Amino acid sequence: MRKFIPINKKRWFNAARHRFQGGGLWESPYDQPEVSNEEYQPQIFNQDINQMSNDIGVDDSSEITKKAGKVIAVEIDKTFAKDLKQIPGNIQLIFADALGVLKNKKTDRLKFNKIVGSLPSSIIEPLVNILVKTDFETAVFLVPLKFSYKLIKQPIFVDYFDTVIVMKVPRKSFYPTPKANWALVKMIKKPDPLKTGERARFLRQYIYSHPKAKTENALTEGLVRFYRAQGKSLTKKQAKTLVVTQNPL
């Protein structure tokens, strides 16, 4: 049975891509690892949540609606429609591919600040690449353990997110048993570097968002835009000189 597994009364999460042995990660509350307030505080009360994939579970969707102001539940499998429509609370159901929904977030006028997901491993990396362009506050995902290390160490992800591993989930905790160990991660979207005045981080983001441009050209254009945002003047010629003579990163 898929279910929410509480850390304590205020800190809880859902991890149910596979069914857990014994109905949960631990046989008793005393077996649960401690998680500090600093490590995990989803703070979802009275917030708008985007629930990606109903593999989280119908019962769990009901629990989320009790905590959040509104829940947008995204599920690609329409066989869940009957059960999902019975969930009480302020919930908007979308039967579509989760990646497509995030890509069209502005077009579809979807507004949310928290994302909870238990997703197939095949779409996790594409999802994160979409999240770098998505406006949100916090995301909580169950991901393969190896990928959780990427989120923490790879520069491109570090430039966009503050990520912590809430806890590691051994593969034997699941039934059927997957090939890899998993981890529950909390991702906090970093503020816009143009607003915080972080030149190097903005330039790295600018290069990433312009993959077809030459690095030198992207840095030049990025510098001009950064200085303009700070209320300063920098010509393209000055920016190019700066790129050639110094390391703006």
Protein Blocks (a to p, Z undefined) as FASTA:
>chain_A
ZZdddfblmlccdddfbccehhiabfbfklpccddfklocgklghiacddehjknopklm
mmmmmmpmbdcdddfblklmmmmmmpgcjdddddddfklmmmmmmmnopacfbdcddddf
klmmmmmmmmmmpccfbdcddddfklmmmmmmmmklmmmpccddfbacdfklpccddfbd
cddddddddddfklnopaklmmmmmmmmmmmbcfklmmmmmmmmmmmmnopacdfklmmm
mmmmmcfZZ
